[in-house]
Amino acid sequence: MATERGIRRRLDGTVVSDKADKTVVVEVARVQRHRLYGKIQQRRKRYKAHDEANECRVGDRVRIVESRPYSREKHWRVEEIVERAR
């Protein structure tokens, strides 16, 4: 995806897995209207994100930012923890 240099995409999502070392799986949900029928649908996608300090836990709301590739599937990193899980 072509973006201008220095401008990185940011997404908000929920941590669904923290089993791997320095990696969390973040599920990002978005709302979309069906183009023909008009029904509102919820679409979800999972991203692997780099968590250097291993501080994210399952259920945390986090903001992830696009970054350099850390591995084959991991090219996002955790920018901040927006809200801790209860």
DSSP file (Angstrom, degrees, kcal/mol; ACC not computed):
  #  RESIDUE AA STRUCTURE BP1 BP2  ACC     N-H-->O    O-->H-N    N-H-->O    O-->H-N    TCO  KAPPA ALPHA  PHI   PSI    X-CA   Y-CA   Z-CA
    1    1 A M              0   0    0      0, 0.0     2,-0.6     0, 0.0     0, 0.0   0.000 360.0 360.0 360.0 127.7    0.0    0.0    0.0
    2    2 A A        +     0   0    0      0, 0.0     2,-0.3     0, 0.0     0, 0.0  -0.665 360.0 162.9 -84.3 120.5    1.5    3.3   -1.1
    3    3 A T        -     0   0    0     -2,-0.6     3,-0.1     6,-0.0     2,-0.1  -0.930  43.8 -93.2-129.5 157.9    1.7    5.9    1.7
    4    4 A E    >   -     0   0    0     -2,-0.3     3,-1.8     1,-0.1     2,-0.1  -0.372  54.1 -90.7 -67.8 149.4    3.7    9.1    1.9
    5    5 A R  T 3  S+     0   0    0      1,-0.3    -1,-0.1    -2,-0.1     3,-0.1  -0.392 112.2  16.9 -63.3 131.6    7.0    8.8    3.6
    6    6 A G  T 3  S+     0   0    0      1,-0.2     2,-0.6    -2,-0.1    -1,-0.3   0.240  99.5 105.1  91.2 -13.9    6.7    9.6    7.3
    7    7 A I    <   -     0   0    0     -3,-1.8     2,-0.4     0, 0.0    -1,-0.2  -0.902  51.4-174.0-103.2 118.7    2.9    9.1    7.4
    8    8 A R        -     0   0    0     -2,-0.6     2,-0.1    -3,-0.1    59,-0.0  -0.879  25.2-114.2-116.6 143.7    2.0    5.8    9.0
    9    9 A R        -     0   0    0     -2,-0.4    57,-2.2    58,-0.0     2,-0.4  -0.465  28.9-159.7 -71.9 144.7   -1.4    4.2    9.4
   10   10 A R  E     -A   65   0A   0     55,-0.2     2,-0.3    -2,-0.1    55,-0.2  -0.987   8.7-175.3-127.4 138.2   -2.7    3.8   12.9
   11   11 A L  E     -A   64   0A   0     53,-2.4    53,-3.0    -2,-0.4     2,-0.4  -0.971  16.8-141.8-132.9 147.3   -5.4    1.3   14.0
   12   12 A D  E     +A   63   0A   0     -2,-0.3    17,-0.3    51,-0.2     2,-0.3  -0.900  38.3 139.6-106.6 138.1   -7.3    0.7   17.3
   13   13 A G  E     -A   62   0A   0     49,-2.4    49,-2.6    -2,-0.4     2,-0.4  -0.916  46.8 -91.8-160.4-174.8   -8.1   -2.8   18.4
   14   14 A T  E     -AB  61  27A   0     13,-2.2    13,-3.1    -2,-0.3     2,-0.4  -0.916  35.1-118.6-115.7 136.4   -8.3   -5.4   21.1
   15   15 A V  E     + B   0  26A   0     45,-2.4    44,-2.6    -2,-0.4    11,-0.2  -0.614  33.8 171.4 -73.8 123.6   -5.5   -7.8   22.1
   16   16 A V  E     +     0   0A   0      9,-2.9     2,-0.3    -2,-0.4    -1,-0.2   0.573  65.5  23.2-109.1 -15.2   -6.8  -11.4   21.6
   17   17 A S  E     + B   0  25A   0      8,-1.1     8,-2.3    40,-0.1    -1,-0.3  -0.973  42.8 167.2-152.7 137.8   -3.6  -13.3   22.2
   18   18 A D        +     0   0    0     -2,-0.3     4,-0.1     6,-0.2     5,-0.1   0.005  47.5 114.6-133.2  28.2   -0.3  -12.6   24.0
   19   19 A K        +     0   0    0      2,-0.1     2,-0.1     3,-0.1     5,-0.1   0.827  59.0  77.1 -72.5 -32.7    1.2  -16.1   24.0
   20   20 A A  S >  S-     0   0    0      3,-0.3     3,-1.0     1,-0.1     2,-0.4  -0.412  93.7 -98.3 -80.2 155.9    4.2  -15.3   21.8
   21   21 A D  T 3  S-     0   0    0      1,-0.3    -1,-0.1    -2,-0.1    -2,-0.1  -0.607 101.9  -9.7 -76.0 125.4    7.3  -13.5   23.1
   22   22 A K  T 3  S+     0   0    0     -2,-0.4    29,-2.1     1,-0.2     2,-0.4   0.685 118.1 100.1  61.1  22.2    7.2   -9.8   22.2
   23   23 A T  E <   - C   0  50A   0     -3,-1.0     2,-0.3    27,-0.2    -3,-0.3  -1.000  46.8-176.3-138.0 137.7    4.2  -10.3   19.9
   24   24 A V  E     - C   0  49A   0     25,-2.4    25,-3.0    -2,-0.4     2,-0.6  -0.960  23.6-131.9-127.1 151.0    0.5   -9.7   20.4
   25   25 A V  E     -BC  17  48A   0     -8,-2.3    -9,-2.9    -2,-0.3    -8,-1.1  -0.916  25.5-164.1-101.6 122.2   -2.4  -10.4   18.1
   26   26 A V  E     -BC  15  47A   0     21,-3.2    21,-2.9    -2,-0.6     2,-0.6  -0.919   8.2-150.4-112.7 127.8   -4.7   -7.4   17.8
   27   27 A E  E     -BC  14  46A   0    -13,-3.1   -13,-2.2    -2,-0.5     2,-0.5  -0.872  11.3-164.1-100.0 122.5   -8.2   -7.7   16.4
   28   28 A V  E     - C   0  45A   0     17,-3.2    17,-2.1    -2,-0.6     2,-0.4  -0.923   4.2-161.6-109.5 124.0   -9.4   -4.6   14.6
   29   29 A A  E     + C   0  44A   0     -2,-0.5     2,-0.3   -17,-0.3    15,-0.2  -0.845   9.8 179.6-106.6 141.3  -13.2   -4.3   13.9
   30   30 A R  E     - C   0  43A   0     13,-2.9    13,-3.0    -2,-0.4     2,-0.4  -0.973  24.2-126.4-137.3 154.5  -14.7   -1.9   11.4
   31   31 A V  E     + C   0  42A   0     -2,-0.3     2,-0.3    11,-0.2    11,-0.2  -0.843  30.5 177.3-103.6 135.5  -18.3   -1.3   10.4
   32   32 A Q  E     - C   0  41A   0      9,-3.0     9,-3.7    -2,-0.4     2,-0.5  -0.990  25.4-131.6-140.0 144.3  -19.3   -1.5    6.7
   33   33 A R  E     - C   0  40A   0     -2,-0.3     7,-0.2     7,-0.2     2,-0.2  -0.828  32.6-112.9 -96.0 133.4  -22.5   -1.1    4.8
   34   34 A H     >  -     0   0    0      5,-2.8     4,-1.5    -2,-0.5    -1,-0.0  -0.452  23.4-136.5 -64.5 132.1  -23.2   -3.8    2.2
   35   35 A R  T  4 S+     0   0    0     -2,-0.2    -1,-0.1     1,-0.2    -2,-0.0   0.777  95.4  27.6 -69.4 -26.6  -23.1   -2.2   -1.2
   36   36 A L  T  4 S+     0   0    0      3,-0.1    -1,-0.2     1,-0.0    -2,-0.0   0.864 131.5  30.0 -98.3 -47.3  -26.2   -3.8   -2.7
   37   37 A Y  T  4 S-     0   0    0      2,-0.1    -2,-0.2     1,-0.0    -3,-0.0   0.626  90.5-133.9 -94.9 -14.5  -28.5   -4.6    0.3
   38   38 A G     <  +     0   0    0     -4,-1.5     2,-0.1     1,-0.2    -3,-0.1   0.476  50.2 150.4  79.7   0.5  -27.5   -1.8    2.6
   39   39 A K        -     0   0    0     -6,-0.1    -5,-2.8     1,-0.1     2,-0.4  -0.443  50.0-118.7 -70.3 139.2  -27.2   -4.0    5.7
   40   40 A I  E     -C   33   0A   0     -7,-0.2     2,-0.3    -2,-0.1    -7,-0.2  -0.658  37.0-173.7 -78.5 127.4  -24.6   -2.9    8.3
   41   41 A Q  E     -C   32   0A   0     -9,-3.7    -9,-3.0    -2,-0.4     2,-0.6  -0.929  21.5-135.9-124.1 147.7  -21.9   -5.5    8.7
   42   42 A Q  E     -C   31   0A   0     -2,-0.3     2,-0.4   -11,-0.2   -11,-0.2  -0.915  21.4-166.0-103.4 122.5  -19.0   -5.8   11.2
   43   43 A R  E     -C   30   0A   0    -13,-3.0   -13,-2.9    -2,-0.6     2,-0.4  -0.868   3.4-165.4-107.2 140.0  -15.7   -6.8    9.6
   44   44 A R  E     -C   29   0A   0     -2,-0.4     2,-0.3   -15,-0.2   -15,-0.2  -0.960   8.1-178.5-128.0 145.1  -12.8   -8.0   11.7
   45   45 A K  E     -C   28   0A   0    -17,-2.1   -17,-3.2    -2,-0.4     2,-0.4  -0.995  17.9-138.2-140.1 145.9   -9.1   -8.5   10.9
   46   46 A R  E     -C   27   0A   0     -2,-0.3     2,-0.4   -19,-0.2   -19,-0.2  -0.878  17.1-171.9-108.8 136.0   -6.2   -9.7   13.0
   47   47 A Y  E     -C   26   0A   0    -21,-2.9   -21,-3.2    -2,-0.4     2,-0.5  -0.964  21.1-133.8-123.4 140.1   -2.8   -8.1   13.0
   48   48 A K  E     -Cd  25  74A   0     25,-0.5    28,-0.6    -2,-0.4    27,-0.6  -0.833  32.0-171.0 -89.9 130.0    0.4   -9.3   14.6
   49   49 A A  E     -Cd  24  76A   0    -25,-3.0   -25,-2.4    -2,-0.5     2,-0.4  -0.936  24.6-114.2-127.9 146.8    2.1   -6.4   16.4
   50   50 A H  E     -Cd  23  77A   0     26,-2.5    28,-2.7    -2,-0.4     2,-0.5  -0.641  26.0-175.8 -80.9 128.5    5.5   -6.0   18.1
   51   51 A D    >   -     0   0    0    -29,-2.1     3,-1.4    -2,-0.4   -29,-0.1  -0.832   2.0-173.6-126.2  89.5    5.3   -5.5   21.9
   52   52 A E  T 3  S+     0   0    0     -2,-0.5    -1,-0.1     1,-0.3   -29,-0.1   0.846  82.7  39.5 -56.6 -42.0    8.9   -4.9   23.0
   53   53 A A  T 3  S-     0   0    0    -31,-0.1    -1,-0.3     1,-0.0    -2,-0.0   0.425 100.0-127.8 -92.3   1.5    8.2   -4.8   26.8
   54   54 A N    <   +     0   0    0     -3,-1.4    -2,-0.1     1,-0.1   -31,-0.0   0.888  66.4 134.3  53.5  42.4    5.6   -7.6   26.8
   55   55 A E        +     0   0    0      2,-0.0     2,-0.2   -33,-0.0    -1,-0.1   0.590  34.7  97.1 -99.7 -11.1    3.2   -5.3   28.7
   56   56 A C        -     0   0    0     -5,-0.1     2,-0.3    28,-0.0    28,-0.0  -0.557  53.1-167.8 -80.0 143.2    0.0   -6.0   26.8
   57   57 A R    >   -     0   0    0     -2,-0.2     3,-2.0   -33,-0.0   -42,-0.3  -0.859  36.9 -77.6-124.5 161.7   -2.5   -8.5   28.1
   58   58 A V  T 3  S+     0   0    0     -2,-0.3   -42,-0.2     1,-0.3     3,-0.1  -0.356 118.0  26.6 -59.9 131.6   -5.6  -10.2   26.6
   59   59 A G  T 3  S+     0   0    0    -44,-2.6    -1,-0.3     1,-0.4    27,-0.1   0.221  86.4 134.1  99.1 -13.5   -8.5   -7.7   26.5
   60   60 A D    <   -     0   0    0     -3,-2.0   -45,-2.4    25,-0.1     2,-0.6  -0.429  55.5-130.6 -68.0 142.2   -6.4   -4.5   26.5
   61   61 A R  E     +AE  14  83A   0     22,-2.8    22,-1.9   -47,-0.2    21,-1.7  -0.863  39.2 176.1 -90.3 124.7   -7.5   -1.8   24.0
   62   62 A V  E     -AE  13  81A   0    -49,-2.6   -49,-2.4    -2,-0.6     2,-0.5  -0.875  31.9-133.1-130.5 159.7   -4.3   -0.8   22.1
   63   63 A R  E     -AE  12  80A   0     17,-2.6    16,-3.0    -2,-0.3    17,-1.4  -0.970  25.6-164.7-111.0 127.0   -3.3    1.5   19.2
   64   64 A I  E     -AE  11  78A   0    -53,-3.0   -53,-2.4    -2,-0.5     2,-0.4  -0.839   1.5-157.4-112.5 151.6   -1.0   -0.1   16.7
   65   65 A V  E     -AE  10  77A   0     12,-2.6    12,-2.2    -2,-0.3   -55,-0.2  -0.964  26.2-104.7-129.8 143.6    1.1    1.8   14.1
   66   66 A E  E     + E   0  76A   0    -57,-2.2     2,-0.3    -2,-0.4    10,-0.2  -0.361  52.8 157.3 -63.1 141.7    2.6    0.6   10.8
   67   67 A S        -     0   0    0      8,-2.0     3,-0.1     1,-0.1   -58,-0.0  -0.831  44.1 -53.1-151.4-172.0    6.3    0.0   11.0
   68   68 A R  S    S-     0   0    0     -2,-0.3     2,-0.3     1,-0.1    -1,-0.1  -0.277  72.0 -84.2 -66.1 158.1    9.2   -1.9    9.4
   69   69 A P        -     0   0    0      0, 0.0     6,-0.3     0, 0.0    -1,-0.1  -0.513  41.3-180.0 -68.0 126.0    8.9   -5.6    9.0
   70   70 A Y  S    S-     0   0    0      4,-3.3     2,-0.2    -2,-0.3     5,-0.2   0.716  71.1 -19.2 -93.4 -27.2    9.8   -7.5   12.2
   71   71 A S  S    S-     0   0    0      3,-1.4    -1,-0.2     1,-0.0     0, 0.0  -0.863  90.0 -67.3-159.3-168.8    9.2  -10.9   10.7
   72   72 A R  S    S+     0   0    0     -2,-0.2     3,-0.0     1,-0.2    -1,-0.0   0.873 132.1  18.0 -62.6 -38.4    7.3  -12.5    7.9
   73   73 A E  S    S+     0   0    0      1,-0.1     2,-0.7   -26,-0.0   -25,-0.5   0.508 109.7  84.8-109.6  -7.4    3.8  -11.7    9.3
   74   74 A K  E     +d   48   0A   0      1,-0.1    -4,-3.3   -27,-0.1    -3,-1.4  -0.848  32.5 135.4-110.1 106.8    4.6   -8.9   11.7
   75   75 A H  E     +     0   0A   0     -2,-0.7    -8,-2.0   -27,-0.6     2,-0.3  -0.069  55.7  77.9-138.7  35.7    4.9   -5.3   10.4
   76   76 A W  E     -dE  49  66A   0    -28,-0.6   -26,-2.5   -10,-0.2     2,-0.3  -0.938  58.7-158.6-131.6 156.6    2.9   -3.4   13.1
   77   77 A R  E     -dE  50  65A   0    -12,-2.2   -12,-2.6    -2,-0.3     2,-0.5  -0.979  28.8-102.0-136.6 154.7    4.0   -2.3   16.5
   78   78 A V  E     - E   0  64A   0    -28,-2.7   -14,-0.2    -2,-0.3   -26,-0.2  -0.610  33.3-179.1 -75.2 121.2    2.1   -1.3   19.7
   79   79 A E  E     -     0   0A   0    -16,-3.0     2,-0.3    -2,-0.5   -15,-0.2   0.883  63.1 -19.9 -87.5 -45.0    2.1    2.4   20.0
   80   80 A E  E     - E   0  63A   0    -17,-1.4   -17,-2.6     0, 0.0     2,-0.7  -0.991  56.6-113.9-159.6 157.4    0.2    2.7   23.2
   81   81 A I  E     - E   0  62A   0     -2,-0.3   -19,-0.3   -19,-0.2     3,-0.2  -0.882  28.6-173.8 -95.1 114.0   -2.2    0.9   25.5
   82   82 A V  E     +     0   0A   0    -21,-1.7     2,-0.3    -2,-0.7   -20,-0.2   0.909  69.4   2.9 -76.4 -43.9   -5.5    3.0   25.4
   83   83 A E  E    S- E   0  61A   0    -22,-1.9   -22,-2.8   -24,-0.0    -1,-0.3  -0.986  71.7-128.5-149.3 133.2   -7.4    1.0   28.0
   84   84 A R        -     0   0    0     -2,-0.3     2,-0.1   -24,-0.2   -24,-0.1  -0.493  33.1-106.8 -78.7 149.3   -6.4   -1.8   30.3
   85   85 A A              0   0    0     -2,-0.2   -25,-0.1     1,-0.1    -1,-0.1  -0.449 360.0 360.0 -71.6 148.9   -8.6   -4.9   30.6
   86   86 A R              0   0    0    -27,-0.1    -1,-0.1    -2,-0.1   -27,-0.1   0.475 360.0 360.0 -81.7 360.0  -10.6   -5.3   33.7
